[in-house]
Structures are given as structure tokens and as C-alpha cells.
């Protein structure tokens, strides 16, 4: 899968810098996020388009997790399973 290629990287900051330097009317978007901390385990984040995201702590651990061996779940697998079952 092209998106999983470790040698492929979109350097978006470099691209933004290039655009800002090359096009006078371009400025890099700076999204605004509004965060409400409900308690130690939950926060609610609202973006400038009023999309709401709710985050909950699932572990007390503050150590980083390595997800290299975990497949991304974008729903594609279930979509393909359904397609294969239907054909």
C-alpha cells in the first residue's frame, strides 16, 4: 500500500513554507481548537467549524505506544469483506 510506505512522506510544513514564500496572498491555515476539560480522563474539543471531538483516557500509562504492527482501521477491510461476501 502506497500510504504505508515508510519512505514516502508528505512534508506539509515545507510545502506551506514554499507556498507562503512564493504566493503573496497565501498564508498557512492555523486552525482554532476550543478545549473543555471535563475531568482528568475526558476532554471535549470543538474546531472552528463546530465539529466536536470527545477524547477519553483509556489507560493511566503515560508511556508511548508502538503501533507499527497494528493495521490502520479505516473501514476498508469490512468494506472488502462485504464485497467478497456479496460476490
C-alpha positions as MATLAB code, in Angstrom:
seq = 'XXXXXXXXXXXXXXXXXXXXXXXXXXXXXXXXXXXXXXXXXXXXXXXXXXXXXXXXXXXXXXXXXXXXXXXXXXXXXXXXXXXXXXX';
ca = [
       0.000    0.000    0.000;
       1.462    3.321   -1.071;
       0.269    5.140    2.061;
       2.062    2.650    4.297;
       5.406    3.121    2.532;
       7.885    4.311    5.208;
       9.962    6.075    2.543;
       7.055    8.249    1.397;
       6.474   11.388    3.418;
       4.425   14.482    2.726;
       6.441   17.329    4.161;
       3.480   19.633    4.646;
       5.407   22.256    6.621;
       7.978   22.542    3.855;
       5.161   22.842    1.326;
       3.424   25.522    3.398;
       6.666   27.485    3.729;
       7.240   27.283   -0.028;
       3.696   28.466   -0.746;
       3.968   31.363    1.719;
       7.261   32.458    0.165;
       6.031   32.090   -3.416;
       2.469   33.402   -3.283;
       1.892   36.764   -1.622;
      -1.771   36.103   -0.865;
      -1.171   32.676    0.739;
      -0.923   32.217    4.487;
      -0.706   28.845    6.172;
      -4.022   27.943    7.831;
      -3.898   27.980   11.608;
      -6.958   26.119   12.909;
      -8.524   27.178   16.173;
      -9.435   24.497   18.669;
     -11.511   25.072   21.781;
     -10.887   22.517   24.519;
     -13.055   21.846   27.545;
     -11.520   19.580   30.167;
     -14.353   17.632   31.769;
     -12.114   15.815   34.254;
      -8.749   14.017   34.334;
      -9.989   11.398   31.913;
     -12.092   13.285   29.377;
     -11.895   16.373   27.216;
     -14.151   17.824   24.546;
     -12.589   19.613   21.602;
     -14.511   21.800   19.155;
     -12.921   23.128   15.984;
     -13.682   26.368   14.172;
     -16.272   24.551   12.013;
     -18.110   23.389   15.156;
     -17.051   19.765   14.726;
     -16.977   18.148   18.155;
     -14.420   15.532   19.199;
     -14.607   13.738   22.545;
     -11.436   12.167   23.892;
     -11.256    9.799   26.817;
      -8.255    8.370   28.588;
      -8.164    4.624   28.135;
      -5.047    3.997   30.197;
      -3.267    5.520   33.150;
       0.061    4.826   31.434;
       1.942    7.797   30.034;
       4.377    5.645   28.070;
       4.299    5.831   24.278;
       2.606    3.003   22.411;
       4.190    1.449   19.335;
       1.522    0.782   16.710;
       3.863   -0.336   13.906;
       2.413   -3.843   13.966;
      -1.217   -2.662   14.047;
      -3.115   -2.290   10.796;
      -4.933    1.003   10.276;
      -8.694    0.604   10.656;
     -10.264    2.854    8.064;
     -13.208    0.542    7.483;
     -11.744   -0.685    4.185;
     -11.331   -4.235    5.472;
     -15.008   -4.558    6.364;
     -15.986   -2.962    3.061;
     -13.931   -5.553    1.151;
     -15.298   -8.393    3.301;
     -18.836   -7.289    2.491;
     -17.997   -7.049   -1.180;
     -16.399  -10.509   -1.203;
     -19.374  -11.989    0.636;
     -21.766  -10.440   -1.889;
     -19.879  -11.672   -4.961;
];
